[in-house]
Amino acid sequence: MPACYAEHMRLPRPAKSGWTRRGWLASLAWLCPRASAQKGHIFTSQVVRYPDPATEFPVERLTDPEHASYLPYPYARFIAKKGAFFLFAADHGSGLQAFRFELRSGEVRQLTEAKALHKSALNILPEDKAFVYVDGPSLMLSAFGSPHEREVYRIPDGWELGEGFSVSIDGLYAALVEKSGSRSRLQLVGLARGNLTTLVEHEGDLRHPQPRPRRASVLYQRDDTLFLVNYDRQHNVGLCKMVPSPGGAQWSPDGRTVLYLSPKEPLVSLRECTPDTRQDQQVARTTQYINFSRNQDGSVCIAASRSLASPHVLILVRAVRRELTLCEHKASNPAMVAPVFSPTSQRIYFQSDRHGKPAVYSVVIDKFIEKTES
């Protein structure tokens, strides 16, 4: 007898009249409502391919738009080094949970049984053996293939997770924002021991922290300005005005410069700031970008346009400052699109609700972009 039945419970017996086999099996499913929504459950491929209406490039819709699916923050590391799988959050009837999408087979495996998963707070750790996520007030660490997880840090009572969550490239620290009313604070959490450093407190909005590659500092958005602060809380300096959005700024691969979207010109432009020298220069004018991301070597950017007349995903080649329209996104809110490259630059991912609820989409771009080292 299955464990979900009480020992004293007597199962309904299918009678010759009134009970059918299908109805009897349905009653068993009602008695075990979580049987299909547990950690480790595998969903079969739901991939749909179609030609884009604007460019006729092949587009893949990877998740079913009948269930809401969400990619993590665009600056987070949620795609495996070789691009074999990626993480996302989805609601398959038991609340939001974290899932792992296997690119080769299209299979989707449930990774969590969270009570209150934060849909964008997912990050794969180095070596692709574990990941971290935020469940309610708890920062959790879990190994792939293991049923066990541990709480690394717990947000104190009276505070809640704000906008933004990411992990340093060495996997030693997580940076997150906590909010309490109108007040925000930027926290740096050691993932090994859960040790905590409050880097910044602000009466207003702090958003989207990104640890700097190869340096002990964190980039973050304060209202409409980019700031940089060291791990030791020193040198908290403002850098430049920017378009406040999850994909409005991103470090260069070596951490020397930061690319960001600037509202200074009549049209949004992509600019590059060097924090150590305070140099700032224009990279290219853009087609009203709302979010962008760069590839592994920084030579190409992928972006979402907020133009209502041209709701497109665009490729920008830095060397020639030219744009290529890749496909339509047609999202009801362009800010949700937030396209990103795979580590090898051969594929891009984005999300849209053009076919119903938010779903994850992908386009193979190996004919346009050279392969990069992951």
C-alpha positions in Angstrom: 0.0 0.0 0.0 1.4 3.4 -0.9 2.9 5.4 2.0 0.5 8.4 1.4 -2.5 6.3 2.6 -3.3 6.1 6.3 -3.2 2.5 7.5 -6.8 2.6 8.6 -8.1 4.1 5.4 -10.1 1.7 3.3 -9.8 2.2 -0.4 -13.0 2.5 -2.4 -13.7 -0.7 -4.3 -14.8 -0.4 -7.9 -18.4 -1.6 -8.1 -20.0 -3.1 -11.1 -22.2 0.0 -11.4 -21.2 3.6 -10.6 -17.4 3.1 -10.5 -15.2 3.0 -13.6 -11.5 2.1 -13.6 -10.7 5.7 -14.7 -12.8 7.2 -11.9 -11.2 4.9 -9.3 -7.7 5.8 -10.4 -8.7 9.5 -10.3 -9.7 9.0 -6.7 -6.3 7.7 -5.8 -4.6 10.7 -7.4 -6.8 12.9 -5.2 -5.6 11.1 -2.1 -2.0 11.7 -3.2 -2.1 15.2 -4.7 1.7 15.8 -4.5 2.7 12.6 -6.3 3.4 14.4 -9.6 5.1 17.5 -8.1 8.0 16.3 -6.1 11.7 16.9 -6.3 13.2 14.7 -9.0 10.0 14.5 -11.1 10.8 14.5 -14.8 8.5 16.2 -17.4 8.9 15.1 -21.0 9.9 17.5 -23.8 7.5 20.3 -24.6 9.7 22.0 -27.2 7.9 23.6 -30.2 9.8 25.0 -33.2 8.5 27.7 -35.5 9.8 30.2 -38.0 9.9 33.8 -36.7 7.2 35.9 -38.4 9.7 38.9 -38.9 12.9 37.1 -40.0 11.9 33.5 -40.6 14.8 32.4 -38.3 14.0 29.1 -36.5 12.8 29.8 -32.9 12.3 27.2 -30.2 9.8 27.6 -27.5 11.2 25.4 -24.8 8.5 25.5 -22.1 4.7 25.2 -22.2 3.0 28.6 -22.1 0.1 27.1 -20.1 2.5 27.1 -17.1 4.3 30.2 -16.2 8.1 29.9 -16.6 10.8 32.4 -15.6 14.5 32.8 -16.3 16.8 34.1 -13.5 18.3 37.5 -13.5 20.2 38.1 -16.8 23.5 38.7 -15.0 23.2 35.5 -13.0 25.0 32.3 -14.0 22.1 29.9 -14.7 23.5 28.1 -17.8 26.0 25.3 -17.5 29.6 25.8 -18.8 29.1 23.7 -21.9 25.5 24.8 -22.3 24.1 21.3 -21.7 21.5 22.5 -19.3 20.0 25.6 -17.7 17.9 26.5 -14.7 14.6 28.2 -14.6 11.5 28.6 -12.3 8.1 27.4 -13.2 4.6 26.8 -11.7 3.3 23.3 -12.6 0.5 23.4 -10.1 2.4 23.2 -6.8 3.7 26.8 -6.7 6.9 28.1 -8.1 9.8 25.5 -8.2 13.3 25.4 -9.7 13.8 23.2 -12.7 16.7 21.9 -14.8 16.2 21.8 -18.6 18.3 19.3 -20.5 19.0 20.8 -23.8 19.8 17.6 -25.7 16.6 15.7 -24.7 14.3 18.5 -23.8 13.5 16.8 -20.5 12.8 19.0 -17.4 13.6 17.8 -13.9 12.2 19.4 -10.8 15.0 20.4 -8.3 13.1 21.9 -5.3 10.1 21.6 -3.1 10.2 25.2 -2.0 7.5 26.9 0.0 8.0 30.4 -1.5 10.7 30.3 -4.3 11.9 33.6 -5.6 11.6 33.1 -9.3 14.7 35.0 -10.4 17.0 34.1 -7.5 18.7 31.0 -9.0 22.5 30.6 -9.6 24.7 27.7 -10.6 27.9 27.4 -8.7 31.3 26.7 -10.3 32.0 23.2 -11.7 28.2 22.9 -12.3 27.8 20.5 -9.3 25.5 22.6 -7.2 23.2 25.6 -7.2 21.8 28.2 -4.8 18.3 29.6 -4.6 16.1 31.7 -2.2 13.0 30.1 -0.6 11.1 32.7 1.4 13.7 34.2 3.8 16.2 31.3 3.3 19.2 31.3 1.0 19.6 27.6 0.2 22.4 25.5 -1.3 21.7 22.2 -3.0 23.9 19.7 -5.0 22.6 18.4 -8.3 21.6 14.7 -7.9 21.3 15.0 -4.1 18.0 15.0 -2.1 19.7 17.2 0.5 20.1 20.9 0.8 21.2 23.3 3.5 20.3 26.8 4.6 23.3 29.1 4.2 21.7 32.3 5.4 18.3 33.5 6.7 16.9 37.0 6.1 16.0 38.5 9.5 12.4 39.1 10.5 11.1 42.5 9.3 13.1 42.2 6.1 12.5 40.5 2.7 14.4 39.8 -0.5 14.6 42.8 -2.8 15.4 43.0 -6.5 18.7 41.3 -7.3 20.7 38.2 -6.5 24.0 36.9 -7.9 27.1 34.9 -7.0 30.8 35.8 -7.5 32.6 33.9 -10.3 34.6 32.0 -7.7 31.5 30.8 -5.9 32.6 32.1 -2.5 30.0 34.9 -2.1 26.4 35.7 -2.8 25.2 39.3 -3.1 21.6 40.1 -2.4 19.4 43.1 -1.6 17.1 43.1 1.5 14.1 45.5 1.9 12.1 46.8 4.8 9.6 49.4 3.9 11.3 52.1 1.9 14.8 51.1 3.3 17.2 48.8 1.4 20.5 47.2 2.2 23.1 45.3 0.2 24.3 42.1 1.8 27.4 40.0 1.0 27.0 36.4 2.2 29.8 33.8 2.4 28.5 30.6 1.0 30.8 28.3 3.0 29.9 29.5 6.5 27.0 32.0 6.0 29.1 34.9 7.3 27.5 38.3 6.6 28.7 41.7 5.7 26.3 44.7 5.2 28.0 46.7 2.5 25.4 49.5 2.0 22.2 50.8 3.7 20.0 53.3 1.8 16.7 55.1 2.3 15.5 54.2 -1.2 15.9 51.5 -3.8 19.0 49.3 -4.1 18.9 46.8 -6.9 20.7 44.1 -8.9 24.1 43.6 -7.3 26.9 42.0 -9.4 30.2 41.0 -7.8 33.1 42.3 -9.9 35.1 39.6 -11.7 38.6 39.1 -10.2 38.2 42.0 -7.7 36.7 42.3 -4.3 33.9 44.8 -5.0 30.2 44.8 -6.0 28.4 46.8 -8.7 24.8 47.8 -7.8 22.0 50.1 -8.9 21.0 52.8 -6.5 17.8 54.5 -7.8 18.9 55.5 -11.3 22.7 55.5 -10.7 25.4 52.7 -10.9 27.5 52.4 -7.7 30.6 50.4 -6.8 31.5 49.3 -3.3 34.4 47.2 -1.9 33.9 44.0 0.1 35.4 45.9 3.1 32.6 48.6 2.7 35.2 51.2 1.5 35.1 53.4 -1.6 31.3 53.4 -2.1 31.3 55.6 -5.2 28.7 56.6 -7.9 29.8 55.9 -11.4 27.1 57.0 -13.9 23.4 57.5 -14.6 21.8 54.5 -16.3 18.5 52.9 -17.4 17.4 51.1 -14.2 16.5 47.5 -15.3 17.8 44.0 -14.5 19.8 43.9 -17.7 20.8 47.5 -17.7 24.4 46.9 -16.8 27.0 44.1 -16.9 30.7 43.6 -16.2 33.1 42.9 -19.0 34.6 39.4 -18.9 37.8 40.6 -17.2 36.0 42.9 -14.7 38.0 46.0 -16.0 35.0 47.9 -17.4 31.2 47.8 -17.1 28.8 48.1 -20.0 25.6 50.0 -19.3 22.5 51.5 -20.9 22.6 55.3 -20.7 19.6 57.6 -21.0 21.7 60.7 -21.7 21.1 60.8 -25.5 17.7 61.2 -27.2 17.9 57.5 -27.9 19.2 55.0 -25.3 22.9 54.3 -25.9 25.3 51.5 -24.9 28.3 53.0 -23.0 31.3 51.6 -21.3 32.7 52.9 -18.0 36.2 52.1 -16.5 35.7 52.5 -12.7 39.5 52.6 -11.9 40.1 55.6 -14.2 36.6 57.0 -14.3 36.7 57.0 -18.1 33.4 56.7 -19.9 32.7 56.3 -23.7 29.9 55.5 -26.0 29.9 52.0 -27.6 26.9 52.4 -29.9 23.5 54.0 -30.2 20.8 51.5 -29.8 17.2 50.7 -30.9 15.6 51.6 -27.6 17.2 48.8 -25.5 15.6 47.9 -22.2 17.8 44.9 -21.4 21.0 43.6 -22.8 23.7 41.0 -22.2 27.2 40.4 -23.7 28.7 37.2 -25.0 31.6 35.4 -23.3 34.4 37.5 -24.9 32.4 40.7 -24.9 32.5 41.1 -28.7 28.7 40.9 -29.3 25.7 42.0 -27.3 22.1 40.6 -27.4 19.3 43.0 -26.4 15.5 43.4 -26.2 13.9 46.5 -27.7 11.2 48.3 -25.8 9.9 49.9 -29.0 6.2 49.1 -29.5 6.5 49.3 -33.3 9.5 46.9 -33.4 9.3 44.5 -30.4 12.5 42.6 -31.5 15.4 40.7 -30.0 18.6 42.3 -31.6 22.2 41.4 -32.0 24.8 44.2 -31.8 28.3 43.6 -33.1 30.6 45.9 -31.3 33.4 46.1 -33.9 31.2 47.6 -36.6 28.4 49.0 -34.3 25.7 47.3 -36.4 22.5 45.7 -35.3 20.9 42.5 -36.7 17.2 41.7 -36.0 17.1 38.2 -34.8 13.4 37.6 -34.0 10.3 39.1 -32.4 9.7 38.9 -28.7 6.2 40.5 -28.6 6.1 40.5 -24.8 3.4 42.4 -23.1 6.1 44.0 -21.0 9.5 44.3 -22.9 11.4 44.4 -19.5 10.6 40.7 -19.0 12.5 39.6 -22.1 16.1 40.0 -20.9 18.0 37.8 -23.5 21.2 36.1 -22.7 24.0 34.1 -24.5 24.9 30.6 -23.8 28.6 30.3 -22.7 29.7 29.2 -26.2 27.8 32.1 -27.8 26.0 29.6 -30.1 22.6 30.1 -28.7 20.5 32.8 -27.0 17.7 32.5 -24.5 14.9 34.9 -23.6 11.4 34.9 -22.1 8.1 36.2 -23.4 4.4 35.8 -22.8 3.5 36.2 -26.5 1.7 32.7 -26.5 0.0 32.9 -23.1 1.9 32.8 -19.8 5.6 33.6 -19.7 7.7 30.9 -21.4 11.3 30.3 -22.3 12.5 30.7 -25.9 15.7 30.0 -27.7 17.4 30.7 -31.0 20.5 29.0 -32.4 22.9 31.7 -33.8 26.0 29.6 -34.7 25.7 30.9 -38.3 26.2 34.5 -37.2 28.5 34.4 -34.1 31.8 32.6 -33.7 32.1 30.0 -30.9 33.6 31.3 -27.7 35.4 29.4 -24.9 33.2 28.6 -22.0 
